[in-house]
Amino acid sequence: MKLTPGKLAGLQAVSDQRGVIAAAAMDQRGSLQKSLAKERGAAATGQDLEEFKILVTDVLCQHASAILLDPEFGLPASKVRHGKGLLLAYEKTGYDAQTPGRLPDLLDVWSVRRLKEAGADCIKILLYYTPYEKTEINDLKHAWIERIGDECLAHDIPFFLEFVGYDAEGGDEKSLAYAKKKPEIVSGSMAEFGKARYNVDVLKVEVPIQMEFVEGTRAFKGEKAYTRAEALQHFRDAEGMTHKPFIYLSAGVSNPVFIETLELAAESGTKFNGVLCGRATWKDGIPIFACKGPDAFRNWLETTGVENINNVNKALKAASPWYEKFGVKSIKELA
């Protein structure tokens, strides 16, 4: 694997001094709007989203290597990121529930060229994916990712692909049955999108287990999908599916659960390369912003929010530099 100058510069921009990606995520749109409205008991506006993102970015970027934002409501926040790296999302929020297969779509008035002009160091795409979906649906998704990979290649900017698994048979993703399927879904997705044809630079992946179903963890809720030893092996098996750098997403779990998840990844010996962590740091502040306003939310971020992100940073001591996936011992060897 060779890295072009633009891709190398982009990856350096979103990494810390160790070459670990310790990034915060704040590209939620539809889900954030719904959560704010639910807490407030009244509609949340685009201005609410902009203000929320500005506050999160201003406070948490002081403790992160980069921030992931969306170009729809996040560009004002990108101006207060304290010189840290910027990833911009390129996909529309959510998916059309009326169409089978959770098919993705790109933002209408954006392109990789435009995102780069808006200041992006890296491009991020979210894709709902399972290897067990119908071939004709996955074929559409594969071609879609190939196009985006080629677009990022043409503009010499890193491509971060986030894939979120689901049950192709329509089962509940929070169930014990899905927890048992999840290791294969994550591993299969990593194997697919690590292929050279997609030109993905960093895989943003779910952990291959559901913590509340791991026997012997603090998060365990009584129903077992895996023993601790089996869970550790699932981490190792997933890692073995790709030679690409990969980072973990927090998938909406609480801060203590995400920290324990990263501890489990460390215990497994997995060479993960960082995180893009959103809701595990700021989710509990949603009711404060919605009901008490921006000043109270800032106070919460500066105390609890900072504590949450520092917990993640401590857990990231177990992460490995992404450049080691290229078989080198320092970034200078790639230049």
C-alpha positions as CSV (number, residue, x, y, z in Angstrom):
1,M,0.0,0.0,0.0
2,K,1.3,3.4,-1.0
3,L,0.0,6.7,0.4
4,T,-0.2,9.8,-1.9
5,P,0.8,13.1,-0.4
6,G,-2.8,14.4,0.0
7,K,-3.9,11.2,1.8
8,L,-0.8,11.2,4.0
9,A,-1.4,14.9,5.0
10,G,-5.1,14.2,5.7
11,L,-4.4,11.3,7.9
12,Q,-1.8,13.2,9.8
13,A,-4.2,16.1,10.3
14,V,-6.7,14.0,12.1
15,S,-4.2,12.0,14.3
16,D,-2.5,12.8,17.5
17,Q,1.2,12.9,18.0
18,R,1.4,9.1,18.4
19,G,-0.4,8.5,15.1
20,V,-3.6,7.5,16.8
21,I,-7.0,8.8,15.6
22,A,-8.6,10.3,18.8
23,A,-11.5,12.0,17.1
24,A,-14.8,13.3,18.3
25,A,-18.0,12.7,16.2
26,M,-20.7,15.4,15.9
27,D,-22.2,14.7,12.5
28,Q,-25.6,13.5,13.8
29,R,-28.5,15.3,12.2
30,G,-31.9,13.6,12.1
31,S,-31.4,11.6,15.3
32,L,-30.1,14.6,17.2
33,Q,-33.0,16.8,16.0
34,K,-35.5,14.1,17.2
35,S,-33.7,13.7,20.6
36,L,-33.7,17.5,21.2
37,A,-37.3,17.8,20.3
38,K,-38.3,14.8,22.5
39,E,-36.5,16.3,25.5
40,R,-37.9,19.8,24.9
41,G,-41.4,18.8,24.0
42,A,-41.2,21.1,21.0
43,A,-39.5,21.1,17.6
44,A,-35.8,21.6,17.4
45,T,-34.6,24.0,14.6
46,G,-31.6,24.0,12.3
47,Q,-30.2,26.8,14.5
48,D,-30.5,24.5,17.6
49,L,-28.4,21.9,15.7
50,E,-25.8,24.5,14.7
51,E,-25.5,25.8,18.2
52,F,-25.3,22.3,19.8
53,K,-22.5,21.4,17.3
54,I,-20.6,24.6,18.0
55,L,-20.6,24.0,21.7
56,V,-19.5,20.4,21.4
57,T,-16.8,21.2,19.0
58,D,-15.4,24.2,20.9
59,V,-15.2,22.3,24.2
60,L,-14.3,18.7,23.2
61,C,-11.9,19.5,20.3
62,Q,-9.5,20.8,22.9
63,H,-9.2,17.1,24.0
64,A,-9.5,15.4,20.6
65,S,-7.2,15.0,17.6
66,A,-10.1,15.9,15.2
67,I,-13.8,16.4,14.8
68,L,-16.3,14.8,12.4
69,L,-19.0,17.2,11.3
70,D,-21.7,17.4,8.6
71,P,-21.7,20.2,6.0
72,E,-25.5,20.8,6.5
73,F,-25.4,22.1,10.1
74,G,-21.7,21.7,11.1
75,L,-19.8,24.2,9.1
76,P,-20.1,27.0,11.7
77,A,-18.7,24.5,14.3
78,S,-15.8,23.8,12.0
79,K,-14.5,27.3,12.7
80,V,-14.0,26.7,16.4
81,R,-12.1,23.4,16.3
82,H,-8.8,24.8,17.8
83,G,-6.7,23.8,14.9
84,K,-7.6,20.2,15.0
85,G,-8.4,18.0,12.0
86,L,-11.7,18.0,10.2
87,L,-13.6,15.1,8.8
88,L,-16.8,15.9,6.8
89,A,-19.7,13.6,6.2
90,Y,-20.8,13.1,2.6
91,E,-24.0,11.0,3.1
92,K,-27.6,12.1,3.8
93,T,-28.7,11.3,7.3
94,G,-30.7,8.1,7.8
95,Y,-32.3,6.0,5.1
96,D,-35.6,5.5,3.4
97,A,-37.4,2.9,5.6
98,Q,-40.0,2.3,2.8
99,T,-37.3,0.8,0.5
100,P,-35.7,-2.5,1.4
101,G,-32.0,-2.8,2.1
102,R,-31.3,0.6,3.9
103,L,-29.9,2.1,0.7
104,P,-27.6,5.1,1.1
105,D,-27.7,8.5,-0.7
106,L,-25.3,11.4,-1.0
107,L,-25.9,15.0,-0.1
108,D,-27.4,16.8,-3.1
109,V,-25.3,19.9,-3.3
110,W,-22.0,18.4,-2.1
111,S,-19.1,16.6,-3.8
112,V,-15.7,15.6,-2.6
113,R,-14.3,18.6,-4.3
114,R,-16.7,20.9,-2.4
115,L,-16.1,19.2,0.9
116,K,-12.4,19.6,0.5
117,E,-12.9,23.3,-0.4
118,A,-15.0,23.7,2.8
119,G,-11.9,22.6,4.8
120,A,-12.2,18.8,5.1
121,D,-9.0,16.9,5.8
122,C,-10.9,13.6,5.3
123,I,-14.2,12.4,3.8
124,K,-16.5,10.1,5.8
125,I,-19.3,7.9,4.5
126,L,-21.8,5.9,6.6
127,L,-23.2,2.7,5.1
128,Y,-25.7,0.3,6.6
129,Y,-24.3,-3.1,5.6
130,T,-24.5,-6.8,6.2
131,P,-22.8,-9.5,4.1
132,Y,-26.0,-11.5,4.4
133,E,-28.2,-9.0,2.5
134,K,-29.6,-9.9,-1.0
135,T,-26.9,-9.9,-3.7
136,E,-28.7,-7.3,-5.8
137,I,-28.8,-4.9,-2.8
138,N,-25.2,-5.3,-1.8
139,D,-24.2,-4.9,-5.5
140,L,-25.7,-1.4,-5.4
141,K,-23.8,-0.6,-2.2
142,H,-20.5,-2.0,-3.5
143,A,-20.7,0.1,-6.7
144,W,-21.7,3.2,-4.7
145,I,-18.6,2.9,-2.5
146,E,-16.4,2.3,-5.5
147,R,-17.6,5.6,-7.0
148,I,-16.9,7.5,-3.7
149,G,-13.5,5.8,-3.4
150,D,-12.5,6.9,-6.9
151,E,-13.8,10.4,-6.2
152,C,-11.6,10.6,-3.1
153,L,-8.6,9.2,-5.1
154,A,-9.1,11.9,-7.8
155,H,-9.0,14.6,-5.2
156,D,-6.3,13.0,-3.1
157,I,-8.1,13.0,0.2
158,P,-8.5,10.1,2.7
159,F,-11.7,8.1,2.6
160,F,-13.1,6.9,6.0
161,L,-15.9,4.3,5.6
162,E,-18.2,3.7,8.5
163,F,-20.4,0.6,8.2
164,V,-23.2,-0.2,10.6
165,G,-24.6,-3.7,10.6
166,Y,-28.2,-4.8,10.7
167,D,-30.3,-7.9,10.4
168,A,-31.1,-8.6,6.8
169,E,-34.1,-10.7,8.0
170,G,-35.6,-7.7,9.9
171,G,-34.7,-8.9,13.4
172,D,-34.1,-6.6,16.3
173,E,-30.5,-5.4,16.4
174,K,-30.7,-5.1,20.3
175,S,-31.6,-8.8,20.7
176,L,-29.6,-11.8,21.8
177,A,-30.2,-13.4,18.4
178,Y,-28.6,-10.5,16.6
179,A,-25.7,-10.4,19.2
180,K,-24.8,-13.9,18.1
181,K,-24.8,-12.9,14.4
182,K,-22.9,-9.6,14.9
183,P,-19.3,-11.0,14.9
184,E,-19.8,-12.5,11.4
185,I,-21.5,-9.3,10.2
186,V,-18.6,-7.1,11.4
187,S,-15.9,-9.4,10.2
188,G,-17.5,-9.9,6.8
189,S,-17.9,-6.2,6.3
190,M,-14.3,-5.5,7.2
191,A,-13.1,-8.2,4.8
192,E,-15.3,-6.7,2.0
193,F,-14.4,-3.1,2.3
194,G,-10.7,-3.7,3.0
195,K,-10.4,-4.7,-0.7
196,A,-8.2,-2.5,-2.8
197,R,-11.0,-1.8,-5.3
198,Y,-12.9,0.5,-2.9
199,N,-9.9,2.8,-2.1
200,V,-10.9,3.1,1.5
201,D,-8.1,4.4,3.7
202,V,-9.6,3.9,7.2
203,L,-12.4,1.6,8.2
204,K,-14.6,3.0,11.0
205,V,-16.0,-0.2,12.5
206,E,-18.4,-1.4,15.2
207,V,-16.9,-3.7,17.8
208,P,-17.7,-7.3,16.8
209,I,-19.7,-8.0,20.0
210,Q,-22.6,-6.5,22.0
211,M,-21.2,-5.8,25.5
212,E,-24.4,-6.5,27.4
213,F,-24.2,-10.1,26.2
214,V,-20.6,-10.7,27.2
215,E,-20.6,-12.9,30.3
216,G,-18.4,-11.5,33.1
217,T,-18.3,-7.8,32.0
218,R,-19.7,-4.9,34.0
219,A,-22.1,-4.2,31.1
220,F,-23.5,-7.8,31.2
221,K,-27.3,-7.9,31.7
222,G,-27.8,-11.6,32.4
223,E,-28.3,-13.0,28.9
224,K,-25.2,-14.6,27.4
225,A,-24.2,-14.6,23.7
226,Y,-20.5,-15.1,24.4
227,T,-18.0,-15.9,27.2
228,R,-15.3,-13.4,27.8
229,A,-12.8,-15.6,26.0
230,E,-15.1,-15.9,23.0
231,A,-15.6,-12.1,22.9
232,L,-11.8,-11.6,23.0
233,Q,-11.4,-14.0,20.1
234,H,-14.1,-12.2,18.1
235,F,-12.0,-9.0,18.4
236,R,-9.0,-10.9,17.0
237,D,-10.9,-12.6,14.3
238,A,-12.3,-9.3,13.0
239,E,-8.9,-7.7,13.0
240,G,-7.5,-10.6,10.9
241,M,-10.0,-9.7,8.2
242,T,-8.2,-6.6,6.9
243,H,-4.8,-5.1,6.6
244,K,-6.3,-1.5,6.6
245,P,-6.1,0.9,9.5
246,F,-9.4,0.7,11.5
247,I,-11.0,2.7,14.3
248,Y,-13.9,1.9,16.5
249,L,-17.2,3.9,16.7
250,S,-19.1,4.2,20.0
251,A,-22.5,3.2,18.5
252,G,-24.5,5.2,21.0
253,V,-23.5,3.3,24.1
254,S,-22.9,5.1,27.4
255,N,-19.4,6.3,28.3
256,P,-18.7,3.5,30.9
257,V,-19.8,0.8,28.4
258,F,-17.6,2.2,25.7
259,I,-14.6,2.5,28.0
260,E,-15.1,-1.2,29.0
261,T,-15.4,-2.1,25.3
262,L,-12.0,-0.5,24.6
263,E,-10.5,-2.3,27.6
264,L,-11.7,-5.6,26.1
265,A,-10.2,-4.6,22.7
266,A,-6.9,-3.9,24.5
267,E,-7.1,-7.2,26.4
268,S,-7.6,-9.1,23.1
269,G,-4.3,-7.6,21.8
270,T,-6.1,-6.1,18.8
271,K,-4.1,-3.4,17.0
272,F,-6.9,-0.9,16.5
273,N,-5.9,2.6,15.5
274,G,-8.2,4.9,17.5
275,V,-11.8,6.0,17.7
276,L,-14.4,8.3,16.2
277,C,-16.5,8.7,19.3
278,G,-19.7,10.8,19.5
279,R,-22.6,10.0,21.7
280,A,-20.5,8.3,24.4
281,T,-19.1,11.7,25.2
282,W,-22.0,14.2,24.7
283,K,-25.3,12.2,24.6
284,D,-26.2,12.8,28.2
285,G,-26.0,16.6,27.7
286,I,-28.9,16.6,25.2
287,P,-31.6,17.1,27.9
288,I,-29.5,19.9,29.4
289,F,-29.3,21.8,26.1
290,A,-32.9,21.1,25.3
291,C,-34.4,22.2,28.7
292,K,-31.8,24.5,30.3
293,G,-30.2,26.1,27.3
294,P,-26.7,26.6,25.7
295,D,-25.0,28.1,28.8
296,A,-26.0,25.2,31.0
297,F,-24.9,22.8,28.3
298,R,-21.5,24.4,28.0
299,N,-21.0,24.0,31.8
300,W,-22.0,20.4,31.5
301,L,-19.5,19.9,28.6
302,E,-16.7,21.6,30.4
303,T,-17.1,19.2,33.3
304,T,-18.8,15.9,32.5
305,G,-18.2,16.1,28.8
306,V,-14.5,16.7,29.2
307,E,-14.3,13.9,31.8
308,N,-16.0,11.5,29.3
309,I,-13.6,12.3,26.5
310,N,-10.6,12.1,28.8
311,N,-11.8,8.6,29.8
312,V,-11.8,7.6,26.2
313,N,-8.3,9.2,25.7
314,K,-7.0,7.1,28.6
315,A,-8.4,3.9,27.1
316,L,-6.7,4.9,23.8
317,K,-3.3,4.2,25.3
318,A,-3.9,0.7,24.1
319,A,-4.4,1.9,20.4
320,S,-1.6,1.5,17.8
321,P,-0.5,4.2,15.3
322,W,-2.3,3.8,11.9
323,Y,1.0,4.0,10.0
324,E,2.1,0.7,11.4
325,K,-0.5,-0.9,9.1
326,F,1.8,0.2,6.3
327,G,4.7,-1.7,7.7
328,V,6.7,1.3,8.9
329,K,7.8,2.5,12.3
330,S,7.3,6.2,11.8
331,I,5.3,8.6,9.5
332,K,8.5,9.9,8.1
333,E,9.1,6.6,6.3
334,L,5.8,7.2,4.4
335,A,6.7,10.7,3.2
